[in-house]
Amino acid sequence: MSHTRISVPEEADAAPPEVDSAITVPDETAEEKAQRAVETIKYFFPSCNSVDDYEPLNKISEGTYGVVFRAKHLRTGEIVALKKLKLEREKEGFPITALREINTLLRLRHPNIIEVKEVVIGKSLDDIYMVMEFMHHDLRAVMEANTDLQIVQSEVKCLLLQLLQALAFMHENYV
């Protein structure tokens, strides 16, 4: 019989922050309650960074599952895409669609597949963001904006090759 050893961070000697949201601290403001929730997450997931490490620059787009912003990492200056997941519609915890997207993109590392760098949290449990590499152009948006766009055959071949390479990689990884 094999045994698994679990390592506990040294700072785990202290009791975890209060997890039960039904317990309230007298005279606790909404901001203090949000901070307590973030501390709880950071206790259980110490490597999870904060969205405060990024400066939002502008809104790129909004879809069914989230809003995407262009942002700058404050420490490194790197420009990234910051996707705020829409969780307000969810009544039963974390949406499975978002979980699938995060897990899939975190696993796949390929030049033709967008890279998810990390998942960060905001001031509350409903503020979850995916930090992704920033792309200057979105093929669908370019094609929709330029209906009279003439793409030469060599460009079509190059785009199709990139799409098929990414698709083959995903199939090789059972996605």
trRosetta pair geometry for C-beta under 8 A, 3 or more apart (Angstrom, degrees):
i j d omega theta_ij theta_ji phi_ij phi_ji
8 12 4.5 -103 167 61 103 152
9 12 4.7 116 67 -26 76 103
9 46 6.1 74 -53 -24 160 159
10 13 7.1 -16 168 -17 51 102
11 14 6.6 -26 171 20 70 104
12 16 8.0 -6 -145 -69 77 83
16 19 6.6 21 116 -45 121 104
16 40 6.8 69 164 -134 103 72
16 43 4.8 128 -142 144 90 152
16 44 7.1 38 -139 -57 136 84
17 36 5.9 -177 171 -167 130 76
17 39 4.5 104 -48 112 163 109
17 40 4.5 -116 77 -78 116 71
17 43 5.5 -174 10 -24 94 145
18 23 5.8 -104 176 83 133 131
18 25 7.9 155 36 -51 157 104
18 36 6.5 -12 57 178 95 125
18 40 7.3 -72 76 -82 41 119
19 40 5.5 130 -103 -146 67 135
20 23 4.6 70 93 2 106 106
21 33 8.0 74 -144 -173 87 111
21 37 7.4 23 -96 -92 105 107
24 28 6.0 -152 -176 37 82 126
24 33 7.7 -29 -131 -100 83 120
25 28 4.0 88 70 -49 94 129
25 32 7.3 -90 64 126 129 128
25 33 7.8 -172 31 -86 100 80
25 36 7.7 160 -3 -64 130 158
28 32 4.7 -128 -165 89 82 127
28 33 5.4 99 141 -59 118 87
28 36 7.7 -12 -164 -15 138 140
29 32 4.7 99 52 6 76 101
29 33 7.0 -138 96 -4 42 86
30 33 5.6 -54 -148 37 33 113
30 34 6.3 36 152 -20 65 105
31 34 5.7 -52 -148 36 31 112
31 35 6.4 33 151 -20 64 105
31 123 7.7 -46 -140 -178 67 130
32 35 5.5 -51 -147 36 33 113
32 36 6.4 37 151 -22 64 103
33 36 5.6 -50 -150 33 32 114
33 37 6.6 36 149 -21 63 102
34 37 5.6 -51 -153 32 34 113
34 38 6.5 33 150 -17 66 103
34 123 4.6 24 158 155 133 90
34 124 4.7 -64 -134 -80 103 80
35 38 5.6 -52 -149 36 35 111
35 39 6.3 38 151 -20 66 104
35 123 7.3 -34 -70 -159 57 84
36 39 5.6 -51 -148 36 32 114
36 40 6.5 39 150 -24 63 102
37 40 5.6 -51 -153 30 33 115
37 41 6.7 32 150 -17 64 102
37 124 6.0 34 80 -142 147 53
37 125 5.2 -97 172 -41 134 94
38 41 5.7 -52 -152 35 35 111
38 42 6.3 30 153 -15 67 108
38 50 7.4 38 -165 -107 130 107
38 121 6.3 168 -128 116 88 126
38 122 8.0 -101 -94 109 118 34
38 123 6.4 -62 -52 -149 132 36
38 124 7.6 -73 -54 -83 91 21
39 42 5.7 -57 -144 42 32 109
39 43 6.3 41 153 -30 65 101
40 43 5.7 -49 -151 25 30 115
40 44 6.8 11 158 -2 63 106
41 44 6.3 -69 -153 46 30 97
41 45 5.7 -30 169 39 71 107
41 48 6.2 -72 144 77 103 150
41 121 5.7 40 117 -11 159 176
41 125 7.2 165 -57 -103 127 80
42 45 6.6 -74 -119 71 26 68
42 46 6.1 60 176 -113 67 46
42 48 6.2 -132 -103 65 62 101
43 46 7.2 3 -151 -72 16 79
45 48 4.1 43 121 -15 114 122
48 119 7.1 -39 -133 93 95 83
48 120 6.8 143 180 -126 77 45
48 121 5.9 36 154 -4 122 111
49 53 5.5 -28 165 1 120 147
49 118 6.2 41 27 134 117 148
49 120 4.8 -46 84 -113 83 102
49 121 7.9 165 89 24 39 71
50 53 5.6 125 74 -17 73 91
50 120 6.0 67 161 -173 8 109
50 121 6.3 -50 -117 69 54 71
50 122 7.5 92 -164 -112 75 27
51 54 5.8 -59 -172 39 59 106
51 82 7.3 101 -144 -163 101 133
51 120 4.8 140 -68 121 64 121
51 121 6.6 -113 -19 99 93 24
51 122 4.6 -15 22 -88 137 72
51 127 6.6 -94 2 150 146 116
51 129 5.1 94 -96 14 117 143
52 122 8.0 116 -37 -134 76 57
53 73 6.3 -4 142 -149 93 76
53 74 5.7 -136 -175 27 50 105
53 75 6.7 -30 -164 -6 98 104
53 120 6.9 -126 37 -134 112 152
54 71 4.2 35 171 155 117 135
54 72 6.7 150 -159 72 69 36
54 73 5.8 -41 -101 -98 76 49
54 74 6.7 -147 -94 -19 21 86
54 80 7.0 -77 -126 55 130 119
54 82 5.7 145 136 -83 159 144
54 120 7.4 144 -2 63 121 165
54 129 8.0 -126 38 120 146 158
54 131 7.1 -170 -62 -107 147 117
55 71 6.1 160 76 -163 41 82
55 72 4.8 -17 57 58 98 93
55 74 5.8 102 -25 -74 99 90
56 69 4.7 -31 -141 162 102 149
56 70 7.7 103 -163 77 60 47
56 71 5.0 -45 -101 -100 45 97
56 82 6.6 -103 -100 55 84 144
57 69 7.1 147 44 167 62 94
57 70 4.6 -51 61 99 113 93
57 71 5.9 179 0 -101 85 32
57 72 6.0 80 -49 -19 114 95
57 79 7.6 -18 -3 -135 149 98
58 69 6.8 173 91 -156 30 78
58 70 5.3 9 54 43 77 106
59 62 7.2 -7 179 -45 119 94
59 67 6.7 -44 -142 177 106 107
59 68 7.5 107 -165 84 62 52
59 69 5.5 -50 -104 -103 48 77
60 68 4.5 -50 61 106 112 99
60 69 6.2 167 0 -117 88 18
60 70 5.5 104 -55 -35 107 85
60 81 6.7 -36 7 -133 156 101
61 67 7.6 -165 100 -152 43 53
61 68 5.1 13 54 47 77 111
61 138 7.9 8 -27 -19 148 165
61 141 7.9 -124 -76 -79 139 137
62 66 7.6 -133 -145 116 59 38
62 67 4.6 -14 -109 -110 87 79
62 68 7.3 -162 -79 19 40 71
63 66 6.2 12 57 54 90 58
63 67 7.8 179 25 -83 60 37
63 68 7.6 33 2 -12 99 104
64 86 7.6 -118 145 36 41 142
65 85 6.6 -31 160 -142 82 73
65 86 5.8 -154 -170 31 32 103
65 95 7.6 -155 -139 99 100 152
65 97 6.1 -122 -110 118 134 125
65 98 6.2 171 -172 -79 118 85
65 101 7.2 125 139 -17 158 159
66 83 4.7 57 133 176 146 95
66 84 5.6 170 -162 81 96 47
66 85 4.8 -52 -92 -107 117 38
66 86 5.4 -152 -84 -14 49 82
66 98 7.7 104 -50 -108 118 109
66 130 7.8 9 -172 22 173 107
67 83 7.2 160 79 -153 37 56
67 84 4.9 -7 57 53 90 103
67 86 7.3 95 -15 -60 80 93
68 81 5.6 -9 -169 -176 108 105
68 82 7.1 145 -157 74 55 44
68 83 4.9 -22 -99 -98 78 78
68 84 7.9 -164 -78 18 30 68
69 81 7.3 149 76 -161 41 55
69 82 4.7 -24 65 63 94 99
69 83 7.8 178 21 -80 67 32
69 84 7.2 41 -3 -14 108 101
70 79 6.5 -4 -176 -172 96 101
70 80 7.7 157 -157 82 52 37
70 81 6.4 -39 -101 -103 54 60
70 82 7.6 122 -140 16 6 88
70 134 6.2 67 -131 -130 87 131
71 79 7.4 156 83 -154 37 55
71 80 5.5 -28 69 67 87 84
71 81 7.4 109 21 -138 86 13
71 82 4.1 29 2 -15 136 129
71 131 7.9 -84 66 -125 128 90
72 77 6.3 -20 -174 -153 105 41
72 78 7.2 156 -155 78 58 37
72 79 5.7 -31 -98 -97 72 62
72 80 7.6 146 -102 20 22 77
73 76 4.6 10 98 47 127 93
73 77 6.5 -38 71 19 81 13
73 78 4.5 17 24 50 121 86
73 79 8.0 -126 5 -63 79 19
73 80 6.3 62 -39 -5 96 120
79 134 4.9 -56 125 24 89 157
80 117 6.7 -73 -132 15 137 142
80 131 5.2 7 155 -170 149 89
80 132 6.4 143 -178 69 93 39
80 133 6.7 -79 -132 -119 76 24
80 134 5.3 -162 -141 -39 20 100
81 131 7.6 143 77 -162 52 43
81 132 4.5 -28 68 71 102 96
81 133 6.9 17 16 92 99 26
81 134 4.7 144 -36 -98 80 67
81 135 7.2 -15 -37 16 135 71
82 129 5.4 -7 -175 -174 89 129
82 130 7.6 161 -157 78 42 48
82 131 5.9 -12 -106 -106 72 66
82 132 7.7 -176 -77 25 26 74
83 129 6.3 149 75 -159 47 68
83 130 4.5 -7 56 53 107 96
83 132 6.4 32 -8 1 110 118
84 122 7.9 25 -126 -38 106 136
84 127 7.1 -42 -145 -150 104 69
84 128 7.6 124 -155 77 56 46
84 129 5.3 -33 -94 -98 57 87
85 95 7.4 -162 171 38 121 118
85 98 4.9 61 -148 -131 137 141
85 128 4.8 -19 38 82 121 98
85 129 7.0 -160 -3 -91 81 32
85 130 7.0 80 -48 -14 100 94
86 89 6.3 32 140 7 104 105
87 90 5.1 -53 -166 28 64 121
87 94 7.3 -44 -127 -124 119 54
87 95 6.6 -148 -115 -12 70 105
87 98 7.5 -38 -83 -11 87 163
87 126 4.8 -161 79 -151 125 79
87 128 6.5 79 -37 24 137 109
88 126 6.5 56 -72 -165 69 136
89 95 7.8 38 76 -76 95 130
90 93 6.7 -75 155 79 120 28
90 94 7.0 25 156 -141 161 13
90 95 4.8 -121 -87 -60 136 90
94 98 6.5 -109 174 72 87 118
94 99 5.8 90 129 -57 115 112
94 128 7.8 43 -126 -13 105 166
95 98 4.5 82 74 8 100 104
95 99 6.8 -169 95 -8 51 87
96 99 5.4 -55 -145 39 36 115
96 100 6.2 40 155 -22 68 103
97 100 5.8 -52 -149 34 29 111
97 101 6.5 29 153 -18 63 106
98 101 5.7 -54 -147 36 33 112
98 102 6.2 31 156 -17 66 107
98 128 7.5 91 162 96 146 135
99 102 5.9 -55 -145 38 29 109
99 103 6.2 24 159 -14 64 111
100 103 6.0 -60 -143 42 26 107
100 104 5.9 24 161 -18 65 112
101 104 6.0 -59 -143 38 24 109
101 105 6.1 11 164 -8 63 114
101 130 7.7 -83 120 -58 110 160
102 105 6.3 -66 -143 44 23 101
102 106 6.0 22 162 -20 64 113
102 116 6.7 164 -143 -177 60 170
102 119 6.1 25 -145 -77 130 133
102 130 6.2 -149 -103 -95 91 122
103 106 6.0 -57 -141 37 25 110
103 107 6.4 21 160 -18 61 111
104 107 6.1 -66 -156 36 26 108
104 108 6.3 7 160 -9 66 115
104 175 5.7 106 -146 -131 110 128
105 108 6.0 -61 -135 42 32 102
105 113 7.5 -165 -133 156 74 109
105 114 6.8 -25 -143 88 120 87
105 115 7.6 141 174 -153 96 24
105 116 4.1 87 125 -15 115 124
105 130 7.5 53 78 -165 146 142
105 132 7.6 -41 164 -106 145 113
106 116 5.3 -64 -75 74 63 126
106 119 8.0 -44 -75 -29 127 106
107 173 6.8 162 132 171 117 139
107 175 7.9 168 83 -66 126 127
108 113 5.0 -57 133 120 123 157
108 169 7.0 105 -153 130 105 113
108 170 6.6 -5 -115 -97 140 77
108 173 6.3 167 -97 75 88 163
108 175 6.8 -25 -68 -24 127 160
109 113 7.6 -161 -144 69 10 116
109 115 7.0 41 -123 -113 69 101
110 113 4.3 61 61 15 100 109
110 165 7.5 -179 173 133 127 93
110 166 6.0 146 112 -118 139 71
110 169 4.6 90 -95 140 155 168
112 162 4.6 176 -123 -174 134 86
112 163 7.3 -150 168 -78 138 26
112 165 5.5 105 17 86 151 106
112 166 3.9 -116 105 -62 115 107
112 169 7.6 146 57 18 103 140
113 166 5.1 143 -60 -142 86 110
113 169 6.9 -123 -26 87 129 136
113 170 7.4 134 -87 -62 140 99
114 132 5.5 17 161 -174 113 125
114 133 6.1 -158 -161 51 73 95
114 135 6.9 -80 -106 -30 106 125
115 132 6.5 150 85 -156 50 71
115 133 4.6 55 51 -13 96 117
116 119 7.4 14 168 -56 120 77
116 130 5.4 -55 -137 -173 112 110
116 131 7.1 105 -167 73 65 52
116 132 5.2 -43 -103 -96 56 83
117 131 4.6 -58 61 105 105 101
117 132 6.5 174 1 -105 85 23
117 133 6.8 117 -42 -52 104 66
118 130 8.0 176 94 -155 37 51
118 131 4.9 9 56 45 76 119
119 128 6.7 -5 -177 -173 105 94
119 129 7.0 159 -160 84 57 49
119 130 5.7 -30 -105 -103 75 61
119 131 7.3 -162 -86 11 23 81
120 128 7.9 156 84 -158 42 49
120 129 4.9 -20 64 66 87 103
120 131 5.9 53 -5 -31 112 113
121 125 7.8 -23 -155 -118 122 37
121 127 6.1 96 -175 95 61 85
121 128 6.1 -26 -109 -103 68 60
121 129 7.4 179 -89 21 19 83
122 126 7.9 -41 59 83 117 56
122 127 2.5 -61 45 132 123 141
122 128 7.4 -106 5 -50 91 25
122 129 6.7 91 -43 -18 95 109
123 127 5.9 52 37 24 57 154
124 127 5.1 98 54 0 71 102
135 138 6.6 104 103 -71 121 66
137 141 7.5 -153 -171 67 62 106
137 142 5.6 23 -172 -51 109 129
138 141 4.0 59 79 15 108 113
138 142 6.6 173 80 -15 53 85
139 142 5.8 -57 -146 36 30 111
139 143 6.3 25 158 -16 66 109
139 159 6.9 122 -123 -147 143 129
140 143 5.9 -60 -149 39 29 108
140 144 6.2 23 156 -16 66 110
141 144 5.8 -56 -142 40 30 108
141 145 6.0 26 160 -17 66 111
142 145 6.0 -60 -143 40 25 107
142 146 6.2 -18 169 21 63 112
142 149 7.2 76 148 -86 85 169
143 146 6.7 -77 -135 59 22 80
143 147 7.8 64 165 -95 58 45
143 149 6.4 -117 -124 45 53 142
144 147 7.4 1 -163 -68 30 79
146 149 3.6 73 122 -53 114 111
151 155 4.9 -118 -175 86 92 126
151 156 5.5 112 124 -59 117 88
151 159 7.8 -23 -180 2 145 142
152 155 5.1 92 60 8 74 104
152 156 7.3 -139 100 -6 38 89
153 156 5.5 -53 -148 35 36 114
153 157 6.4 37 154 -20 67 104
154 157 5.7 -51 -149 35 33 114
154 158 6.4 34 152 -20 64 106
155 158 5.6 -53 -146 36 33 112
155 159 6.3 31 156 -16 66 106
156 159 5.9 -56 -146 39 29 108
156 160 6.1 26 156 -17 64 111
157 160 5.8 -58 -143 40 27 110
157 161 6.2 32 156 -23 64 107
158 161 5.8 -53 -147 33 28 113
158 162 6.6 27 154 -17 62 105
159 162 5.8 -56 -151 36 31 111
159 163 6.4 30 153 -17 66 107
160 163 5.7 -54 -146 38 33 112
160 164 6.1 28 157 -15 67 109
161 164 6.0 -59 -144 41 27 107
161 165 6.2 29 156 -21 64 107
162 165 5.8 -53 -145 35 28 111
162 166 6.5 27 156 -15 62 106
163 166 5.9 -59 -151 38 29 109
163 167 6.2 28 153 -18 65 110
164 167 5.4 -52 -141 39 33 113
164 168 6.1 37 157 -21 66 104
165 168 5.8 -51 -145 35 29 111
165 169 6.4 31 153 -20 62 106
166 169 5.7 -55 -150 36 31 113
166 170 6.4 31 152 -19 64 105
167 170 5.7 -54 -149 36 32 111
167 171 6.4 30 154 -17 65 105
168 171 5.8 -56 -148 38 31 110
168 172 6.3 36 152 -23 65 105
169 172 5.6 -52 -148 34 31 114
169 173 6.5 11 156 -2 63 111
170 173 5.9 -71 -150 50 30 99
170 175 4.1 -82 -171 70 89 113
171 174 7.5 43 -171 -76 34 24
171 175 7.1 -95 -69 55 28 67
